[in-house]
Amino acid sequence: MPSCTKGSAVATPRRALRGAAALMLALAVAGCGANAGGLAGVSAMLGSGASEQGRVTRIFVASTRKPESGDSSRIPRFNLSAISIPPGHQPGVIEKPSFGSASPGRHFVIEGERKLDAQRFQQEIATQLSGRVGVSRDVLVFVHGFNTNYDEARLRLAQIVNDSGFTGVPVLFTWPSRAQILAYGSDKESATASRDHLEKLIEDLGQAPGVGRVHILAHSMGTWLAMEAMRQAAIGGKADLGGHLGEVMLAAPDIDLDVFRAQMSRLGSVARVSVFAAADDRALSMSSTLAGDRMRLGALDLSNPEHVDDLKGLNVRVYDLSKTKSSDMFRHVTFAEAPSVVQSIGTQLATVRTEDKGMENKQAQSFIDPQAGSPTPYAGDGVAPAIPAPVSTAPLLAPGAAQTPSSAVR
């Protein structure tokens, strides 16, 4: 980069670097919503159907977008959406046509949606939970990241459910991202405006009749939104959602490390937080530059003792996705594109709790698609283990710690 003399009309090196970083960051996450990548092989909940053209997965949606413009809405909207997944679906891919209309036999297709009011939304979730057993009573809330439009967010969650083998009730919280590559700042403001609505959603889900655990999976900028909503719930005395808070999984979190430390101080030990980080995440590297070279949680170098020390005492599990095989050149959606990581997330969600022992077979027969294998239940003491380390993926280990799958930074 050329140097700049005083009084020159050329931008300063710092300003030029940040300008380039903004563009690179935008390009890096331009496909966070619907390009190859996502978590999604077993279709299993809400009466998911199967046909020669594809399996239909139904997801509940809570949205703070205005449907006509995509801008922020003061009143959240709700619906039940149906997405078909093609018979030849490959884990880690959202099959879409290069041009023309999507075909249910070869592509993900949004079949339609049924609008619900707030009361009906809660009632239908309770109805879906009624009569379920074990981990099939759980709810998974997915919060998408920057530059993701409405349909992309729905396709992503359908893929998450399908590839992970999740057998509970999936809920998408979609906030008004502008889905524009240069709208990073605008998206952050929209995410901020959605905090109260997400907080209310997860608190209401925690009170749903028959609910087991409420799990949260968030990506990129959505991790900041999710942690802020949970922080607010903790301030209101509802940190554990009445004992129903489950796994909190933060994928490529675009969160300042000091901000994350403050968020965790509010949550305390009630939250089981897992962080999927990669030192080679180029998008988060650009985000760090835009933030004045402040470290992003999802870009920690877990081979660096100083970074390991930064996490000690935070009661989180950190998994290193660095160098994990991915087709994403910016390595920002590695958690979604690597089938082994997706399956490990499914395994973590499928761990059997003490109160559910002896119900595994009934659970599988009731809620798992017979065309696909069910996840192996955990037969331990009721305490969920850390995610089994897939190929090229290992949990963060403190210096000198034994190399075991359950190691975590505490």
N, C-alpha and C positions, 0 to 999 in steps of 0.2 A: 504494500500500500504506500503511495507516495506521501512524503512529509508535507506539511503545510506551514507556511511562514505567517507571521503576524500580519493581519490585515488582508490576508488572501480571501478571495471569494469562495475558495474551495472549503468544504466542511472540514472540521477538525478530524484527526484520525479517530478519536473516540466517537464522534457523532457519525462518521462514516461507517465505523464498525457496527454501531448499534443499528444504523439503517440497514446494513447488509444482514445483520442478525435478524431483524424483523422480517425481512423478505424470506430468508432461509427458514426461519421458524414457521412462517405461514405455509411455505411449500412443504415443509416436513410433515405438518399435521393436516394438510389439505385433504388427505384421504382417510382420516381417522374414523370416519363413519362407515363407509361402504366399500372401500377398496378391499383387496385381499387381506384377510386378517379378521379376527374375531374369535370368540369362543363359541363354538356351537356344536355326532353320531347317535345319541339316544334321544328319541322324542318321547316326552313323558309327563304331561300334566294337563290339567284342565280339559280332559277328554280329547287330547290330541288325536287326530285321525290320520289314516294312511290311505293312499290311493295309488293307482298306476302313475299318476302325474306327480305325486309328491306327498309328503307328510304335512299336515296342518298343525301349526303350533299357535296357541292363543296366549296373548300377553295382556295384562292390564297396563294402562297408560295413564299417568298423571302428568299434565303438561302445563307449563306457565307461558306457553307461546300463544299469541293471537293467531288463529288459523288463517286469517286472510292476509296477514303481513309477516308473521313470524316475530313481531315485536313482543315486548314483555306484556303480560296480562296480569291485572290485579287480582283476577279471580281464576284459579286453576280450573282446567277442563279435564274430563275423564272419559275414557272409553275402553272397550275390550276389542283388541285388534287380532286378526287372523293372518298368519303368514305361512305360505306353503314352502317347503324345502324340497328340492329335487331329489329323486331316488339316487342319483349318482353323486350326491354331495360329498366333497372332500373336506375333512376337518381342517380348519384354519383358513377357509376360503368362503367368501360370499359370492356365489356364482351369479354373474350379471351379464346381460348381452352387450357385445361391443357396440351394436347399433340396433335400432328397431325395438320392438316390444319384447318383454320378457315372456318366456314360455315356462309353464309350471313343470314341464318334463325335464327342463335343463337349468332353470334359474330359480332364485328366490323371488317369490311374488307376494305382494301384499294383497290378500283376497278381499279385505274390507274391514270395517270397524263398526261397532255399535256404541253410540254415545250414551253416557251415563251421567246422572247428576251425582253430587258428592255423597248423598245418602245411599243411593243405589250402588255406587262403587264399593262402599264399605260392606253393604249387604251381600253383594255378589262374591266378594272375596271370602266372607264368612261362609257362604254357601259352598264355595269350592274347597274350603278347609274342612268342612263338616264330614266326619266319618273317616278322615285320613288317619294314618298311623305313622309313627316314627318320623324320620326326616322328611317325609312327604307332607308333613304339616308345616314345613318351613316356608318362608317367603324370601325371595331374593330380589333386592332393589338394585337396579343398575342405573348409574349416573354417568352419562357420556361426557366426552371432553370437548375441547375447542373445535370450531369449524365443522360442526356436525348438524345436518339438517334433520327434519322430523322423520322422514322415511328411513334415512340412514341409521338413525338411532333405533328404530323398530327392528330393522333387519339385523343389526348387531346383537340385540338381546335375543332374538330368535336363534341366532347362531350360538350364542353363549349357552342357552338352554340345551340345544341339540348336541353340541360337541362335548359339553361337560357331563351330560347325563343327569342334570338336575331334575329331581322328581317333585319338587314343591311348586309353589305358585310364583311365577315371575311378574315383577312389576317394574316398568320403566318410568323413571322420572326424567322428563326431557325439559330442559330450560331453553330460553330463546337465543341460541347461538345464531349469528347472522350467516354462518356457513360461507364466509368470505375469507380469502387467505390473508387479507390485510386488516382484519377486524379483531385482532387479538385484544386490544384495549376495550373495545365495545363488548366483546364476549365476557371479559372479566367483570364489567359493570353489571351485565345481565345476570351472570351467575350470582353476584352479590345480592341482587334484588330478589333472587329466588330462595334465599336461605330459609326464610320463615316458612315458606310453603313446603320445602323438603323436611324441615323439622317436624311440622304438623303431620306430614304423611307418615314418617317413620314412627312417630308416637302413636298415631291411630292404628297402624299395623300391629304395633306391640300390644294393643288392647283388643285386637280382633278375636272373637270367640274361637277357641280351638287352635290358635296359632302356636307353633312350636318355637322356632327361632326366627328372628329377622336378620338376615345377612345383608351386607352392603358390599357391592363391588363397584368401584369407581375408577375412571381412567383420566389421566392427564389433568386438565383444569377441573374436571368433575371431582377429582379427589379433594381439591381445596374446598369446593362447595359442600361435599359430603362431610368433611371434617368440621367445617364451620357450623353446619346444621347440628351435628352431634355435640359440638361444644355448647351450643345454645341449649340443647336438651339437658346437658349436664348441669348448666347453670340453673336451670329450672327444676333440678332435682330428679331428672328422669334419665340419667346417664345410661342405665342398663335396660331401659324400656320395660320396666316392671319385671325384670328377670328374663326378658325374651331377646335381648341383644345377642346375636350370634357372631359369625366371623365378619371382620371388617378388612377388606382386601383392597389395597391401593396400588394400582398398576401405573407405572411410569408417573408417579405423582409430581405434578408441577406445583410444588409447595416449597416456600423458603424454609430452610432447616430451622431457623429460630422461631418462625411462625408455627411449624409443626410441634416444636418442643412446648410452646405455650398451649397449643390445642390438647396435647397429650396430658399436660399438667391438670387440665380440667377433667378429662375422662378418667384419669387415675388407672386403677388396675382392673376396672370392670370390662374394658374392651379388649378383645383379642385381635390385635391389629397386625396384619401382614403387609409388608412393603415389597413390591417387585421392582428392583432397581437395576440399572445397567450403566456402567461408566461410559459406554460407547453410544449412549442415546444422544444423537446429534441435535434433535429438536430441543431437548432440555438444555443442552449446551448453549444453544442460541437464546433460550429463555433466560438463562443465567446472565448472559451478556446484556440483554435488555434490562435486567434488574440491577445493573451495576456490579456485575460479577459476583452476585450472591449465589451461594450453592443451592441447587434444587435437590430435594430429597430423593427424587427418582434417578439422579445422575451420580450418586455417591460411588466412589471407587472403593470397593470392599477389600481391595488388596492394600489400601492405604491405612496404616494404623491410626492416623489422625482421624480419618472418617469413621473408623470403627469406634474410636473413643467418643466421637460426637453422639453416637447412638446409645451408649451405655446408660443404663438407668431409665430408659424410656419405655421399657416393657413392650417392645415390638419384635416381631420376627422379620428378618430381611432376607430376601432371596436374590441371588446374583444371576441376572439373565445376560450378563456380558458375554459376548461371543456365541450366544445361543443362535443356532441357525435360523435365519429369517430372510424373507425376500424384500423386506422394507429397508431401503437404502439409508433411511434416517434412524432406523432401529427404535422407533417410538411405539410401535404396536407389536413388539416381539411377543409379549404375553398372549396376544391374540392369534398370532400366526403359527406359533410352535405348538403342534398337537400335544406334545408331552406335557407342556405347561398347562394347557387347557384341561387335560385329563387329570392332572394333579389337583387343580382347583376343584374339579368335580369330586375327587376323592376326599378333599377336605370338607366339602359340603355334605358328603354322604356318610361321615363318621357317625356311628351309632352311639347314642347316649345311654347312660345307665338305665333310665326309665323306659327305654325302648327295647331292651334286650328281649329276645325271643319273638320279636315281631318282624324280623328281617324278611322272612320268606313271604309273609302276608303282604308286607309292604311292596316287595318286588312284583308279586303277582298282580297287585292292585294298580300300580301306577307306573310301571316301567314297560316301555314298548317291547313286546315279545320278539320283534325283529332284530333287536340289538341286545348286547350283553349288559348286565347290570353292574354297577360299581361294587367292588368288594367291601362289605361292611367291616367296620373296625371292631375287633373282638377284645379290646383291652378293658381298662377299668373305668371307662366312661369319660376319661379326659382325652379330648381330641388331640392327636399327634400333630406335629408340624407336617406340612405338605411333603410327601415323599419326593425326594430330589429326582426329577427327570434327567435325561441326558443333557449334559452341559449346564445343568441348573442345580445350584447347591445353596442351602441356607447359610446366612452369615454366621461365621464362627468367631468368637472372641479369640485373641491371640493365645495359643497354647491349648485351646479347648479340644476335646475329643471330637473326632469326625463322625458325628452321629446325626441322623436325619432330624432329630428333635432339638438340636442346638439352636439357641436364640440369644439375642442380646437382651439383657435385662437391666 
